[in-house]
Every structure is written in structure tokens, then in C-alpha cells.
Amino acid sequence: MLTLRRAPALVVEAPTLDAQQQAALALDAPVARVLGGPGTGTSTVAVEVVLDRVDRLGLTPDQCLVLAPTRLAAAALRDRLTARLARTSTEPLARTHQAFGFAVLRREAALRGAPAPRLLSGPEQDVVLRDLLAGHVASGGGPQWPERVAAALGTRGFRAELRDLLMRAVEHGVDAANLAELGRQHDRPEWVSAAAVLDEYDEVTALSQPGAYDPAWILTAAADLLEDDPEALERVREQIRLIVVDDAQELTWAAARLLRTIAHPGMQIILIGDPDSAVQTFRGADPRLLWWDRWPALRDAPTVVLRTAYRTPTRLHDAASEVVRRIGATGGADRRGSQPVRDGGEVQVALLRSVAQEAGFIASTLRRAHLQEGMPWRDMAVLVRGRGRAGTLRRVLSAAGVPLAPPDGEVPVRDEVAVRPLLALLDLCLRLARDPDAMIAPTEAVDLCLSVLGGGDAVSLRRLRRALRRIELDGGGRRSSDELLAAALGDPVLSAQAGVDGEPLRRLTRAILAGVGAARRTDDAAGWAPEVSPESVLWAIWSALGVAASWRRAALDGGSRGGRFLRLARHPDTGFLRVDQGSTPYAIRDAQLAGRAAGHWVGAQVRWRRWSWWWETRPITADNGSDTLTLGGTPAVDTTATGWDSNAPDAQGSGYFIDGSLAALDAPGEWCWTDG
């Protein structure tokens, strides 16, 4: 049984603004700039500016727009704005730059009776580029790539890099001819080759998916539309009277151009940011756009600098300031120099010999802060350089019992550890459906067996290889263990002979057979049957895997596997109960259990530490409501067979707790899983 409760509504109290923040609210220039370092209240100013213009100038919420660089930031600002305004609006109060550009394109398409525009997703772009590059290889045509990248043409990593290059070119208004010329000027032959792909990519997407826009092209397309259509531009200007750009250091050239296009004397645009904090520069962000010389109103805009750091303790602020002082400052160094108001903080430096030592040191530091100093987990953060190092730290911290927030939006869905093998199974099933004699590569078999769907590990895979090799030798065969592993995948007979370590093979074989059976072909084998779809084949594979129930149980149990780190409902909530003298391996005596109805704990389970090295999990089959719980199952060590020892650990004093019952669900933040 699962109980869901609605999250409490966000309540935001009116903040007390300092002198610089009040000066930011008083800005009345058509274009203004507010600068502030971390913790100086830049996002607070963004929210309060909107509230001030609504309350003081009489703007409606629909005439105000807050722009943020990411969806998460926009969602957080939208919640805060809604809570502070305490009124409704017909349009989202906070959006990303791309969402705003897309809304402009969609509204104009509707007014003209044109098809609604559509956003091309990353996977769709990847498929287009993959097909283009594969076509070049198959036909022997296409651009000539430099030798240093030719071997990578078929990899996803190369396509991701190529897509980033093309999108940055599009954002900056660089067409294929200009990109090729830049490549020749700067001796970058791969840019010249990419320019040919850009031309072909534009043609393919325009023909196959009309009305579809790349994420990088949306803002440029919106700006082009407004520059070419004065009526559309006037409609946008009539609708919006205030634009606040939070984290404006993440502006791209296309986003700045769109803002410049819609700016006019009847609208106020306030850019709020910190040039030292730009993190999206690899995606085209440029903090220098806060002083863009092609937009005179922004170049000469009045500037307010927030000087009070509310979030950073004094010692951390001083250490950070010492480092920042040695870094060049975009827009001049006079905007730096904030003063902290929080005392305390601690700065330590630790030099360690390896990544493993570093991860262990961080884990112990976090656990000590939580267990000894009472610091909540939510107040802790670990900053790393690079995703590879982050993955190592996440594994070590999870193993150490440190709860981790999920990496929101960090990994594309197709690359999730559970999705990647599922898609690999889908691809394999479709290949086998087209050609039953298609070969399975040994690397495919290994990856699937070691995936979360297969459930194997390096040790069990080694034993499985040996078992398959013995079967082969006993039959007079001479195939290698790699060949046998690939052959056993999808072969119910061979996988059935693999013994206890062959369970990953058997599970995957069931899924492959189900997927191939669902991917039915037409009678003439010219295509797929009408009822076949990617969803139907995936569902057949998923159902045959049989992991849904165990994954659901793991998720609801909390902990690192569930990713939620909620406490398992148990009695007592912390610590242990102690068995009294007179307990046996089949019944627990404990006077602390008195005072409940008979049968209260029936159906739950006992986790009993009978020995210092052994835990037993046993079902409770009877509860007399007084001091005795009768246990089912078979004890691992039955001391009654040789005579009961009153001094044995399970005779008195050993610890236990009870879980697996809704009766233990008695505290906030607990989960309980029952088969009912």
C-alpha cells in the first residue's frame, strides 16, 4: 500500500531589502543592469521587481515576464512569483529564453493559420546526423573529414560534438559558407567538413520535418520573424511591458538579439547577473553581452551593484574573494567587493594520494557533520570538476550511506542505466525479427548480462563463462567462452543448462524471445505488421524481464537504491528492542511489547541480530498481545536441537526490530511496502 501526500504550498515572506536592492527596484530606465555575486539576492531582486511593478505601477502579471537560463531555474522563479503575487495569470510568469521564443513562433503561426511549430529533440537531431554520416560512408560521398576524426564518425560522442558545433554556428548567425570560410582562416579542416553537413542537415530537416526547429535556432527564428513582420513585433510589445532576465550572464548572442529586437521605450528590460558565475559558456553563453556594444541602450544602461553577501559565511567569503581577486573581471573590478553578514565558516585543505582516498575523506566529512554536528543532509553540497569525477564520488558516497539528490536533467533519458540496455534489447529484437540468423556480438552479450536488467556482476559472469565452456567441452565442441555467451543469449536450451549463474541469461533470453515475437512482420516480409509499434515491442520485452515488482519494492524501500533516502517504517523508529530470557529460536519474549491488541504484529517480520555476525529475518505468525511473538520460517542456528542455553545470545539481550507492517508507519517521511 502506497500513500501519497500533496507537497505543502510554497510560502514566501516579504524580504527586507537593503539599500542596493531598493535602488535596483527604483530603476526606471528602459534598459537597466543589476550585478551581484553569489548570495547577494539577485533572484530576490528579480522577484521583487515584478511585485513592485504590479503593485506600484499597476501592471498585470501577464504583462511581466521573467527569463531564466534553465527549466529548473524558471520553475523555481515561477513558484516564488506565484507565491508572492498571490494571484493568477494566463501566461507563465517565468520561462526559459527558448520557451519564450517558441511561444512567439507558435502564436504567430496560429494567427496565420500555419501548422504549429515543433521543437526538435536531441535524440531526433542525433538520428538525422547519424543517417547523414552513415549515408556518406555507404555512398563514398560527403565531405572529406580530417584523418584525426575519421575513425570517430560512427560514434555518438562525435555526433554530439558535431551537433554542438552546428548549433553554436546557428546561434551566431553563421551559415555554412561562413563556417567553411572560418575553418579555412583558422586552419580547422573539420569546420570545413562540418559546413557541408550543416547545409545538408538544414535541407533534410526542412523537407522531412517542416515547421520543426532546433533548440539553438528557435531564438534566431523568433528574432528574424519579428524583424521581418512589424505587426508581429507590435503584438509582442503590446503584450509585455516588463522583462526581467535572471542569471543574465548566461545570455547567448541569439537571446540578446531577441531582447534587443523587442525593446522599446514603453517596455523596461532589467538584466540581473554575475559575470563571474557563467557556467553555460560551452553552450554559447557570453557574459560580455551584459555590456553589448551593438545594443547602445544596454551598453549605456544604469548599473546597480549588490554589495551584501547574505549566504556565504565570512571565512568562505574571504577565501573565495582571495581567489577571485586574481581573475580578470568582465566589465571592470569595481563591481566586486561584497561584504558578508554571516559569521563563521571553515576552510580546510586536504592533499590526498588518490581519487579513492579523496572520496572516502569527503564521505567521512559529510557523515561527521550530520551525525556529530546535526547538520541536515540538504544543507551539504559537493562540488567537482567534470562528470567522470562526479560519478566516482556518487558511487562512494552512496556506499557510505550518504543520501544524494538525483542529478536532475543531467543525463539524457536514453543514457540512463536502466534505459540504455532496454533500448539495446529493442535493437537486438528488431534485428533478429528481420533476420533470425543475425549474429549477436559477444560485447553485446556481456553488456546486457552486466546491466541492471541482466543483474549479473563480474564474478558471476566469470563463473557463467566457465559453466558454458564445460558444457561445450562435454559435447565435443571447441567454441570460446565469448562465442558461447553470445550464442546462449536468446537460446532457451543453452541458457537453461547454465546453472545458477545463468539467471541473467535466462531472463534476457525470455525478453528477447518475447520481443521478437511481438515484432511481427507482414506476410511478404516487406515491413512490420500493422499492430507492431516501438511501444508494443518494448512492453513485451519489459513484461518478460519480470523486474517491475522488485524494482518497485527497491524504490519504495528508500535508501540508495530507491534514490529517495526515506526511512523504512519500523518499530522502534530508531535503535533496537531487546529479547528477554525465555526466548527461543521460534518465539521472542519481550516485556516491552505489552499494551497492544492480540495479532497486532501478525504479518510483519522481525529482523533479529541473534549473533554478532548474523542477522535473521523471520515472519511473525502469531502475537499474543502481551510479551510473545511467534516466528515462522526456519532459524539459521537452532540451539534447541542440542539443548537450550540460557546464556546464548538469543536467550536474552540480543537486539531486534520489526518492519513490513503498516502498523510501523507512524512517523513523517517513512515508507512501508506490503504485498497487499
Secondary structure as UniProt FT lines:
FT   HELIX           19..25
FT   STRAND          31..36
FT   TURN            38..39
FT   HELIX           42..57
FT   HELIX           61..63
FT   STRAND          64..68
FT   HELIX           71..85
FT   STRAND          94..96
FT   HELIX           97..112
FT   STRAND          118..119
FT   HELIX           122..139
FT   HELIX           147..150
FT   TURN            151..154
FT   HELIX           156..171
FT   TURN            172..173
FT   HELIX           176..185
FT   TURN            186..187
FT   HELIX           189..208
FT   TURN            210..211
FT   STRAND          212..213
FT   HELIX           215..228
FT   HELIX           230..239
FT   STRAND          242..245
FT   TURN            246..247
FT   HELIX           248..250
FT   HELIX           253..262
FT   TURN            265..266
FT   STRAND          268..273
FT   HELIX           275..277
FT   HELIX           281..283
FT   HELIX           287..291
FT   TURN            293..294
FT   HELIX           296..299
FT   STRAND          303..306
FT   STRAND          308..313
FT   HELIX           314..324
FT   TURN            325..326
FT   TURN            330..331
FT   HELIX           333..335
FT   STRAND          339..342
FT   HELIX           355..371
FT   TURN            372..373
FT   HELIX           377..379
FT   HELIX           387..399
FT   TURN            400..401
FT   TURN            408..410
FT   HELIX           413..415
FT   TURN            417..418
FT   HELIX           419..434
FT   TURN            436..437
FT   HELIX           442..450
FT   TURN            452..454
FT   HELIX           458..474
FT   TURN            475..476
FT   HELIX           481..488
FT   TURN            489..490
FT   HELIX           492..496
FT   TURN            497..498
FT   HELIX           500..502
FT   HELIX           503..518
FT   TURN            523..524
FT   TURN            530..531
FT   HELIX           534..545
FT   HELIX           548..556
FT   HELIX           559..562
FT   STRAND          567..568
FT   STRAND          570..571
FT   STRAND          577..578
FT   TURN            581..582
FT   TURN            585..586
FT   STRAND          587..589
FT   HELIX           591..593
FT   TURN            598..603
FT   STRAND          605..611
FT   TURN            612..613
FT   STRAND          614..623
FT   STRAND          628..631
FT   HELIX           639..642
FT   TURN            646..647
FT   TURN            649..653
FT   STRAND          655..659
FT   HELIX           662..664
FT   TURN            668..669
FT   STRAND          670..671
//
